[in-house]
Amino acid sequence: YWAYCQACHESGRVDKDHVLVLGTQAPKESTDLSLPRDMLSLRKCEQFVQHSIARFLASKNMDALYLPELFYSEQRKRLLVQTPAGWLGRDLTGSSNQKWLSYNSGCMYLGEPAEHTIVVEDAFSWYKVTHSIGSSVALRGASVCALLGTSIRPSLMQRLAKRAKSLHAFLDGDKAGQRGAIECARRCKTFGVHALAATAPDGMDPKDMRLKDIRDHCEAVQA
């Protein structure tokens, strides 16, 4: 099933159902901060909805293996996930000015720092990196935090200063991610945290990488 979705993505095939579900333009309700009333578990959605969203996830190199239960809002054209920090919604149209949206004003980041902390930008990368390092002996006890952006907010910085001894800024391999990683490392060093900026390869982000490559990259930084 997932192989089929990936093949459709790679071939560039787009059918009417896919456009119907994902849309071509973000609706005006897309950035409404209230939790959508029409959200429905993906498992209960019609099959064409499940197929379209599975293909979207495959296009982002994401797999159901390491994702929690997902929900869909047809009205908002958003994929919703309940994270430990609250509900987040991912735009499916590619045209919203808010790719990720938090429905909980207290949701400033995901995850909690440990002695060794890896920081990434978004929720998808957080799920994938967390899963990929779970089997690593070298990274046992490490944690992953998602900045939900490219900068460390004060609330997370306070926790990092108290709990972390080392930090790996594993942000996206674009100019914004590279600048953000350097700044994250600089700020952490001022609090006595040993920090390194080692982003994903140029033009990629952590979720674009294979699980083994993520694990190898993080182990190399930790070493």
Residue, then its C-alpha position, 0 to 999 in steps of 0.5 A: y500500500w505504501a509502496y503504491c503511494q510512493a510510486c504514484h508520487e514518484s511518477g507524478r500521477v495526480d488523480k481527482d480524488h487526490v486533488l479533492v482531498l488535498g485541494t489546490q488552495a488553502p480555504k479561508e478557515s485554514t488558519d482558524l485557531s480553534l480545533p476543527r469540529d469536523m476532524l475525523s480519524l483517518r481510519k474512519c475516513e473513506q478509502f480515497v481520503q486515506h489513499s490521498i493522505a497516505r500519498f501525501l505522507a509518502s511524498k514527505n518521506m513519512d511512514a505510518l510506522y512511527l506516526p500516531e493516530l492521524f485525523y483529517s479536517e475536510q473544511r480546513k484541508r489539514l492533517l491533525v495530530q495530537t502530540p504530547a504538547g497539544w494538537l497540531g495541524r499540517d496544511l495539505t494544500g501547500s498554499s497556506n501561509q501557516k504550514w503547521l498550526s498549533y491549536n494549543s497556545g502553550c504548544m511552543y515545542l515538542g519533547e523534553p530535553a535530556e543530557h544529550t538533546i537533538v533539536v529539529e524543526d517540525a513535528f514530522s522530523w520529530y517523529k522520524v528522528t525519535h523513532s530512528i535513534g530508538s535502536s541506537v546504543a550510542l544514543r541511549g537516553a538522548s531526547v529529541c525536541a522540535l522547535l516548531g521553527t528555527s529558533i529556541r524559545p525561552s521556555l525550552m532554553q530554560r529547560l535545556a540550561k537545566r537538563a542538557k549537557s550537550l546539544h545537536a542542532f539537526l535543523d533543515g539543510d537550507k539557509a534558514g535551517q543552517r542559520g538557525a542551527i548556528e544560532c541555537a548552538r551559540r545560545c546553548k553555549t552561553f549556558g554552558v551546554h556543549a552544542l554543535a550545529a550539524t544540519a541535514p544535507d543541503g536541500m534536505d531535512p531530517k525527514d527526507m533521510r533514511l532511518k539508518d542515515i539519520r541514526d548514523h548522522c546523530e551518532a557521528v555528532q555525539a561521538 
